């Protein structure tokens, strides 16, 4: 697995704009984040999806001399109400009954892991001169298209209902991504649960030689407001906090 930058100035590369064969390999819970829209601040539950583009290879650098494909990272508001998530899932998973999922208040996000698809992406420049890669649309692969073998390990990180088992995944995230997650109240709750679980596991290990843990595959969808308008037609222009890995 590629190493993360250890500091200093790193020149990031943006993937070519246009259609790409892609594979979703990460679902990351960001918790409740403060966002600003139309001059007002509000709390919004966010999560991140990451895709790899196995047919689009990055130029080697001194920091990363080994071949590696581009990856794309996008944040979504966790809501199906007039949301970018609804548009994404409608294109990527056309057989899913999103109305039923909305009624039940659950979406099986973990089922997205490893799912191949075709993404259309753009590279847009903000008012500070920074270039952001945006996921414009997603759809299933067309007949005859094949997604190459996965190059990145799948990661499912969801704080609600989890315990210490995700610690290794969290520690592998970039420092900026960790800082974002730490801002959320869910992180504090997760930390408390991890501490309690570690103490319980220690007691169980002493008695039976085994531990406990829980995972979450389908997570509840809160009833929320529609997403704030974003610079692109579908999603906010956010990569993995500027770290393409």
C-alpha positions as CSV (number, residue, x, y, z in Angstrom):
1,X,0.0,0.0,0.0
2,X,1.4,3.5,-0.9
3,X,2.9,5.4,2.0
4,X,1.4,8.7,3.1
5,X,3.3,12.0,2.8
6,X,5.3,12.8,5.9
7,X,5.0,16.5,5.6
8,X,6.4,19.3,3.5
9,X,5.1,20.6,0.2
10,X,3.5,17.9,-2.0
11,X,2.4,18.5,-5.5
12,X,-0.9,16.7,-6.0
13,X,-2.1,15.5,-9.4
14,X,-5.7,15.6,-10.6
15,X,-7.0,12.8,-12.8
16,X,-8.0,13.6,-16.3
17,X,-11.5,14.9,-16.7
18,X,-14.1,12.8,-18.4
19,X,-15.5,9.2,-18.0
20,X,-13.5,6.7,-16.0
21,X,-14.0,3.1,-15.0
22,X,-13.9,3.1,-11.2
23,X,-14.3,1.0,-8.1
24,X,-15.6,2.2,-4.8
25,X,-13.2,1.2,-2.0
26,X,-13.9,3.4,1.0
27,X,-16.9,4.5,3.1
28,X,-15.8,6.9,5.9
29,X,-18.1,8.4,8.5
30,X,-17.2,12.0,9.1
31,X,-19.9,12.7,11.8
32,X,-21.7,15.9,12.2
33,X,-19.8,18.8,10.7
34,X,-20.5,22.6,10.7
35,X,-21.1,23.8,7.2
36,X,-21.8,27.4,6.0
37,X,-24.4,28.1,3.3
38,X,-25.8,31.5,2.3
39,X,-24.0,33.1,5.2
40,X,-25.5,30.8,7.8
41,X,-24.0,27.9,9.7
42,X,-25.7,24.6,10.3
43,X,-24.9,21.1,11.4
44,X,-24.8,18.5,8.7
45,X,-24.0,14.8,9.0
46,X,-21.3,14.0,6.5
47,X,-19.5,10.9,5.1
48,X,-16.9,10.3,2.4
49,X,-16.9,7.9,-0.5
50,X,-13.6,7.0,-2.2
51,X,-13.2,5.5,-5.7
52,X,-10.1,4.2,-7.4
53,X,-9.6,4.8,-11.2
54,X,-7.6,1.7,-12.1
55,X,-7.1,2.7,-15.7
56,X,-5.8,6.2,-14.9
57,X,-2.3,6.1,-13.5
58,X,-0.5,8.9,-11.8
59,X,2.9,10.2,-12.8
60,X,5.7,8.8,-10.5
61,X,7.2,11.2,-8.1
62,X,10.2,11.2,-5.7
63,X,7.6,10.7,-2.8
64,X,5.7,8.0,-4.7
65,X,8.0,6.3,-7.3
66,X,5.8,3.2,-7.5
67,X,3.0,2.9,-10.0
68,X,-0.4,3.8,-8.5
69,X,-3.8,4.8,-9.9
70,X,-5.7,8.0,-9.2
71,X,-8.3,8.0,-6.5
72,X,-11.2,10.4,-6.1
73,X,-12.8,11.3,-2.7
74,X,-16.1,13.1,-2.3
75,X,-18.1,14.1,0.8
76,X,-21.9,13.7,0.9
77,X,-24.6,14.8,3.3
78,X,-26.2,11.8,4.8
79,X,-29.8,12.3,3.6
80,X,-31.9,11.2,0.8
81,X,-34.1,14.3,0.8
82,X,-33.3,16.2,-2.4
83,X,-29.7,15.3,-1.9
84,X,-26.6,14.7,-3.9
85,X,-26.5,11.2,-2.3
86,X,-29.9,10.4,-3.9
87,X,-28.6,11.4,-7.3
88,X,-25.5,9.4,-6.9
89,X,-27.2,6.2,-5.7
90,X,-29.9,6.6,-8.4
91,X,-27.2,6.5,-11.1
92,X,-24.8,4.0,-9.5
93,X,-27.4,1.6,-8.2
94,X,-30.4,1.8,-10.5
95,X,-32.0,-1.4,-9.1
96,X,-32.1,-0.1,-5.5
97,X,-35.5,1.0,-4.2
98,X,-34.5,4.3,-2.8
99,X,-38.0,5.3,-1.9
100,X,-38.3,2.2,0.2
101,X,-34.9,2.8,1.8
102,X,-36.0,6.4,2.5
103,X,-39.2,5.1,4.2
104,X,-37.2,2.6,6.3
105,X,-34.6,5.2,7.1
106,X,-31.7,2.9,6.1
107,X,-29.3,2.7,3.2
108,X,-26.9,-0.3,2.9
109,X,-23.8,1.8,2.3
110,X,-21.5,-1.1,3.0
111,X,-22.9,-2.8,-0.1
112,X,-21.2,-0.1,-2.2
113,X,-17.7,-1.4,-1.2
114,X,-16.0,-3.0,-4.2
115,X,-18.8,-2.0,-6.6
116,X,-17.5,-1.1,-10.0
117,X,-19.1,1.7,-11.9
118,X,-18.4,4.4,-14.5
119,X,-17.8,7.9,-13.1
120,X,-17.8,11.2,-15.0
121,X,-15.5,13.7,-13.4
122,X,-14.4,17.3,-13.8
123,X,-11.6,19.4,-12.6
124,X,-12.8,22.8,-11.4
125,X,-10.8,25.8,-10.2
126,X,-12.0,27.8,-7.2
127,X,-11.5,31.5,-6.5
128,X,-8.2,30.7,-4.7
129,X,-6.8,29.0,-7.8
130,X,-7.1,25.5,-6.3
131,X,-8.2,22.7,-8.6
132,X,-10.8,20.3,-7.3
133,X,-11.8,17.0,-8.8
134,X,-15.6,16.6,-8.8
135,X,-17.7,13.5,-9.4
136,X,-20.4,14.7,-11.8
137,X,-22.3,11.4,-12.5
138,X,-22.1,7.7,-11.7
139,X,-23.6,4.8,-13.6
140,X,-23.1,1.0,-13.9
141,X,-20.5,-0.3,-16.3
142,X,-21.8,-0.7,-19.8
143,X,-22.0,-4.1,-21.5
144,X,-18.5,-5.3,-22.3
145,X,-16.7,-3.0,-19.8
146,X,-14.5,-4.6,-17.2
147,X,-13.1,-3.1,-14.1
148,X,-9.5,-4.2,-13.4
149,X,-8.5,-5.9,-10.2
150,X,-8.7,-3.7,-7.1
151,X,-5.5,-1.8,-6.2
152,X,-6.7,-0.5,-2.8
153,X,-7.9,-2.3,0.3
154,X,-11.6,-1.8,1.1
155,X,-12.3,0.3,4.2
156,X,-15.6,0.6,6.1
157,X,-15.4,3.1,8.9
158,X,-18.6,4.1,10.6
159,X,-18.5,5.3,14.2
160,X,-22.1,4.6,15.3
161,X,-22.3,1.1,16.6
162,X,-18.6,0.4,16.3
163,X,-15.9,-0.2,18.9
164,X,-12.1,-0.5,18.9
165,X,-12.0,-2.6,15.7
166,X,-11.7,0.5,13.5
167,X,-8.8,2.0,15.3
168,X,-6.3,0.8,12.7
169,X,-8.3,2.2,9.9
170,X,-8.6,5.6,11.6
171,X,-4.9,5.8,12.3
172,X,-4.2,5.1,8.6
173,X,-6.2,8.1,7.5
174,X,-4.4,11.4,6.7
175,X,-3.8,13.8,9.6
176,X,-6.2,16.3,8.0
177,X,-8.9,13.7,7.6
178,X,-8.4,12.7,11.2
179,X,-8.7,16.3,12.3
180,X,-12.0,16.6,10.4
181,X,-13.5,13.5,12.1
182,X,-12.3,14.6,15.5
183,X,-14.4,17.8,15.2
184,X,-17.6,15.8,15.3
185,X,-19.5,14.9,18.5
186,X,-19.8,11.4,17.2
187,X,-16.0,11.0,17.5
188,X,-16.2,11.8,21.2
189,X,-19.0,9.2,21.6
190,X,-17.0,6.7,19.6
191,X,-13.9,7.3,21.8
192,X,-15.9,6.7,24.9
193,X,-17.3,3.5,23.4
194,X,-13.8,2.3,22.4
195,X,-12.5,2.9,26.0
196,X,-15.4,1.0,27.5
197,X,-15.1,-1.8,24.9
198,X,-11.4,-2.1,25.5
199,X,-12.0,-2.5,29.2
200,X,-14.7,-5.1,28.6
201,X,-12.5,-7.0,26.1
202,X,-9.7,-7.1,28.6
203,X,-12.0,-8.7,31.2
204,X,-13.5,-11.1,28.7
205,X,-10.0,-12.0,27.3
206,X,-8.9,-12.9,30.8
207,X,-11.9,-15.1,31.4
208,X,-12.5,-16.7,28.0
209,X,-9.7,-15.6,25.7
210,X,-11.9,-13.9,23.2
211,X,-13.1,-10.3,22.5
212,X,-16.2,-8.6,21.3
213,X,-17.1,-6.0,18.7
214,X,-19.9,-4.9,16.5
215,X,-20.2,-3.6,12.9
216,X,-22.7,-1.6,11.0
217,X,-23.6,-2.2,7.4
218,X,-26.9,-0.4,7.0
219,X,-27.0,2.9,8.7
220,X,-30.0,5.1,9.4
221,X,-30.7,8.0,7.2
222,X,-31.8,11.2,9.1
223,X,-34.6,13.3,7.9
224,X,-32.8,16.5,6.9
225,X,-32.7,19.6,4.7
226,X,-31.7,19.4,1.0
227,X,-28.0,19.8,0.3
228,X,-26.7,23.3,-0.1
229,X,-25.9,24.2,-3.7
230,X,-22.4,23.1,-4.7
231,X,-20.1,24.4,-7.4
232,X,-20.6,21.3,-9.5
233,X,-24.0,19.9,-10.5
234,X,-23.8,16.9,-8.2
235,X,-21.3,17.2,-5.4
236,X,-19.2,19.5,-3.3
237,X,-15.6,20.0,-4.7
238,X,-13.8,18.1,-1.9
239,X,-11.1,15.5,-2.2
240,X,-9.6,13.6,0.7
241,X,-8.5,16.9,2.3
242,X,-6.1,17.5,-0.6
243,X,-4.4,14.1,-0.2
244,X,-4.9,11.8,-3.2
245,X,-4.4,8.3,-1.7
